[in-house]
Amino acid sequence: MILLIVLALGFDFLNGVHDSSNIVATMISSRALQPRWALTITAVANFAGPFIFGVAVAKTIGDEIVLPGTVSITSLIAALAAAILWNVFTWYMGFPSSSSHALIGGLIGAVVISVGWHVILIDGLLKVFLALFVSPIIGLVFGYIITRLIMLACMGATPRVNGFFKKGQILTAISLALSHGANDAQKSMGIITLGLVTTGFLSSFEVPTWVIFLCASMIAIGTSVGGWKLIKTLGAKFYRIRPIDGFSAQLTSAIVIIGASLFGGPVSTTQVVSSAIMGVGSAERVNKVRWGVAQEIAVAWLLTIPSTALLGAGIFWLIDTLVP
């Protein structure tokens, strides 16, 4: 159980490092704030997210994907190890892949090889997949619509309006960081709480306050460290980000992620922000977006779940074989 908690907190830390770029990339690229200030503000908001919006996502992850009482502590350790290894690999390569996909894939692979498909709860799994795959589409569409509305409202405005959008990004970035903490930090909360139920430390699935505090703290620390390679990918490679672009992308992402968090749907912050950036760029000019970069990221998304499922299964088999 101690090893599971350590791995879960390590996953949260790497998740913060990995996803910090999603929150601050547009704000830094549009020069609304200096990188260190941007990361500090978002780290604090990340910590506060789960306390403000609740733990519905943690319940989905820990109580609605696998049949309670059937999963072993070893399979949970294998799932987290697979997600961590994938996050480190994609961080090193500079791919903004999904930590959520990595954890779900690792969990499915480890549980299936240890117990079998019959313990997977199809309804819960469909809920997770629906949230993961629909949210980027919503982000793209909302990004396009919100930007068109903003451009319509600002028609005839002077260049001074850029000052408003620069300052406005501070508020939208805080909203996005709150949503990130409310969604991503809860995934490891769900795994830890499931482990506590599995080992008998808890009689029912209720996320303890100390679990919320530890997970929120680690994702906040990871965010403050920042993932500079990924910030460059998201902030500069799609197209040149202006203040209005950053404002629209952050506002769109915050709306989508907070909405999903309240309904208990785990989403990928990476996917939502990336698709929102593309939607915002498309609203101005479709050929403004460098779609080749988007295709590369899409390939990483498609590879994540099957790769981490195999990795989770392999790690479980290795532990089961080597540990008496």
N, C-alpha and C positions, 0 to 999 in steps of 0.2 A: 504493500500500500504506500509505503514511503517512496519507493522507486517510482510508482505511478504518479504520485503528486509532484515529484521532482521533474519527471518527464513532461507532465502537463504544464507546469510553470515554464519549463524550457520552451515548449511549443508556443506558449503565450508570448514569451519574450521575442522569439523569432517571428511570430505573427506580427508583433508590433514593429519590428525592424522591417519586415517584408512589406507591410501595408502602410507604413508611415508615408511612403511616396504617394499612395493613392489620395491621401488627405491634403498634403502640402504641395504636391508637384505643380498644380496650376497656379497656386498662390505665389510660389517662388518664381516660376517662369514668367508670370506677368508682373513681377517685381512689386507685389503688394506688401510683402514682408521679407525681412532677412531670414535665411534658412533656420538659424538657431532659434530665433524668436518664434517662428512658425511651428517648429517641432515642439518647443516648450509649451506653447498654448494648447496644441492638439493633444499632448501627453496628459495634461491636467483634465481636459474634457473627456479623453478616453477613459480615464479612471472613474469619472463621475457617471458615465453612460449606464452601466448596469444598475446603479442605485436609483437612477431616475426612471428608467423604462422597464424595470423588472427583469425576470429571468425566464421568459416564455421559451426562448431559443434553447436554453440549457435543458429544459424539460423535454423538448422535441428530440434533442441529440441523445440524452441519457435514458429516456423512458418510452420513446415511441419508435425506435428503429429496430431494436432486438428484444426478444421476449424476456421479461424480467426473470431473474433467477437462473438463467441458462448460460450467461456469458461468464468466462473465467477472467481472473485478474491478469493472467498471462496474455490473453488475447487483447486486452485493453492496452497493456504495455507494448505489445507488438504493433498495434494500430498507431499509437503515439510515436513510436520509434520510426515507423515508415513515413509518417507525416513530417517529422522533423528532418529526416534525411532528404526527403524531396524538397522541403523548403530551403535547406542549405544548398542543395544542388542548383535549384532555380535562381536563388539569390546570387550564387557565384557566377552563373551564366548570364544574369541580368534579365531573366524572363519574369515578368509580373504574373506568375501563375497564381492559382487559388489555394490558399491554406485550407479553406472549407472543403474543397474537392479532395485535397490530400488527406484530410482527417476522415472524411466519409469513406473514401476508397480504402484507406488502411483498415478502418473498422470492419467494413464488409469482408475484405480478404481474410483478416485474422479470425473473425467469428465463423465464417463459412468453413474454413479449413479445420477449425477446432471443434465445431459442433455440427455444422451442416446448414443448408439453406432453410430448413424448416423453422429456425428460430428468428429469421428475418421477418419483421412485421411489414407487410407489403404496403399497407395504408400509410404508415409513417415514412417509409422509404419514398413512396410517390410524392408525399408532401415535401420532403427534402429536395428531391429531384425537380419538382415543379418550381419551387422557390429558386433553386440554383440556376435553372435554365431559362425561366421566364423573366427573371429580374434584369438581365442584360438587355433584353428586347424592350422592356419597359423603360429602362434607362436611356436607350437610344431614341425612342419615340418621345419621351418626356423632354430630353435634352433639346431635340429639334423644336418641339412646340414652345417650350419656355423661352428659348432664344428668339424665336420668331416674334413672340409676344413682347419681349423686352425691346427688340429692335423696332417694333411698331410703336411702342410707347416713347422711344427715344428719337423718333424721326424728327429731324431738324434741330437736334440738340448740338451744342458746341462741344469741342474736344474736352472741355472741363468736366463733362460727364464721366470721363475716365477716372477722375479723382473719386467720384462717388462709388464706382464699382471696385476700385482698389480698397477703399475702406470697408465697403460692404462685404468683401471677401473674408474679412476677419470674422464677421458674424456667421457667414455661411460655412467657413472652415470649422468653427466651433460646433455648429450643428452637425456637420459631417463627422467630426471626431466623436461627438456624443453618440451618434448612430453606430459608428464603428465599434466603440466600446460596448454598446448595448447588444451588438450582434456577435462580433468575433470573440470577445472575451468569454462569452457564455458557452462556447463550444467545449472548451476545456473544463469549465464548471460542470457541464453535463457529464463528461467522462469521469471526473473525480468523484462526483456524487454517485454515479453508477458503480464505481469501484467501492465506495463506502457501503452501498447497499449490498453489493456482491460479497464483501468480506464480513458483513454483519455489524458494522459500526453504526449503520442506520437501518431502521426497520421499514421505512418508506422513503420514496423519492422526494425529498425536500432539500433544496440547496442551502447549506449552512452559511451564515454570514461570513465566517472566516474564509470559506472557499471563495465567495464573491470578492472579498477584500484582497486575497492573495492573487487571484487571477487578474483582477482589474489593475493591481499594482504592477504586475509583470508586463502586461501589454502596454501600460503607460511608460515603463522604463524602456522597453523595446522601441517604442515610438520616439522617445527622446533621443535615442541613439541614431535612428534614421537609416534608411537604405539609399545611399546616394546613387548607385547604379540605376536603380529602379526609378528614382526621381527624374533622372535624365531621360529614361525611356518614355515615361508617361508625360513628362512636362515639355519635351522638345521634339520628339520624333514624329508625333502625329501631324502637327503643324505649329506655327508660331502662336503661342497663347497670349491673347490680349486680356486686359482686366475684365471686359464684358464676358469673354469666354470662360475665364476662371470662375467668375461669379455664377454664371448659368450652370456650369458643370457641377460645382459644389452644391448649389441649391437643388438641382435635379437628384444628385446622388443621395443627399441627406433625406429627401422626401421618400425615395424608393426604399432605402435601408431602414429608416425608422418605421415605415409602414410594415415592412416585412418582420421587423423585430417585435412589434406589438402583436402580430398574429402568430409568432413563434416560428417563422420561416427563416432558416439559416441561409444567408446569401453570401456571395463572394464580393467583398468590397472592391477587389481588383477588377472584376468583371463589370460591376455597376459603374464605377468611375470611368473605366476605359470606354465603355459604350456611351456614357453620357458625354465624354469629350468628343467622340465621333459624331454624336447627334448634334452637339453644339456647332461643330465645324460644318456639318452638312447643311445646317440652317442658313449659313452664310454663302457657302459654295461647295457643292458636292466634291469637286476635284481639289478642294483645299486640303482634304484629309488624305494622308499618305496611307492608303488602304493596304499596302504591302506589309507595313508594320503590324497592322491589325490582324492580318492573316497569320503572321508569325506567332502572335500572342494567342490567336484562336487555336492553332495547332497545339500549343502548350496546354491550353485548357482541355482539349479533347484527350490528350495523353495522360492527364493527371490521375483521373479516377482508375482506369485500368492499370496504370503503372504502380500506383500506391496500393491497389488491391493485391497485385502480385507480390509487391514488396512486403506488405503486411502479412500475407500468407507465408512467405519465405522466412521472415523473421520469427513468426510463431513456430514454424517447423524447426528452425535452428535452436530456439530456446527449449522447445519440447524434447529435442533430441539430445542436447548437451547437458541440460539441467536435470538431475535425478529427481 
